[in-house]
Amino acid sequence: MRAITVHTTASCQKCRITKRKLDDAKIPYATIDASEKGNELLADAIRARADELNSPAEMPYVTVYDEHNVLIADWFSFRPDLINEHILEAN
């Protein structure tokens, strides 16, 4: 089973839309608010990953790991195409 994490911020509309799409499909996922106090290192790591991907660090940041805990996909923003490709079609 794939492990999905949706990294969010408190007032992120695209985060809510992403989570709603997963909820509607009954796909389990974890949520981490990267803007919460104590998550500064996580927020820094997310920004660094955006730089690696040459992508704006627009939330949400979604990670998908396979059953062996290997990262198989990650992306920024609301991406229904990638949700379909890496999550919905795999379940």
N, C-alpha and C positions, 0 to 999 in steps of 0.2 A: 504494500500500500504506500502511496506517496504521502509525504509529509509536507504540508503547505503552511507557510507563515506569511501573514499580511502585516507588514510594518506600516504603521499609521502615524498620523498626528491628530491632535484633538479636533481641529475644525476642517478636516479634509473631506470634501464632497466626493472626490474620486475614490477615496478609501471606502466610504459608505456604499457607493455603487458597486465596487469590486466585491465587498463582503455580501451585499444583497444578491449578486449573481451567484456566488458560491452557496449562499443559504438556499436560494431558490432551487439549486441543483442538488441540495442536501449533501454537499461536499464538506467534510470536516476540515477545519483549519485552526491555527493558532493566531492570535493577534498580539502584537507588541506595539505599544505607543512609544515611538522613538523620541517624542518630545517631553516625556515625563522626566522629572528630576531623578537623577541617578542613571539615566540612559545616554549620557553625553558621549561615552565611548562608542556606543552602538550608533548614534547619530553620525559620529565622525567616520565610522567604518562604512556606513551607507553612502555618505558623500564620497568617500574614496572609491567605492565600487562604481558609483555613477561616473567618476572620472575614468576608471578603467574601461567602462563600456562606452565612453564618450557620449554620455547621455545626461540630460538635465536631471538633477536629483529631485524629481517631481514625485510626490507620494501618491499612492502607496508604492512601497518597494515589496515585491512579491518574490518569495523563494519557493522552489519546488525540489524536494529531495526524493530519490528513489528508495526502495526498500532496504538498500545497503548504505543509506545515509550519504549518498553521493549527490552533489548538486547537479541537477539536470536542466534547470532553467531558472532564470531570474530576470526581472524587468521592473521598470518604473512606470508609474501612471496607470490609468485604467486601460487595459488592453484585452478586450473581449476576444480578439483573435488568438492571443496566446493562452488565455484561460481555456478556450475551446481546444486548442492544440495540445497543451501540456497537462490539462487537468480533466476536463469533461470527457474527452475522447478516451482517456486512460482508465476511466472508472466504469 
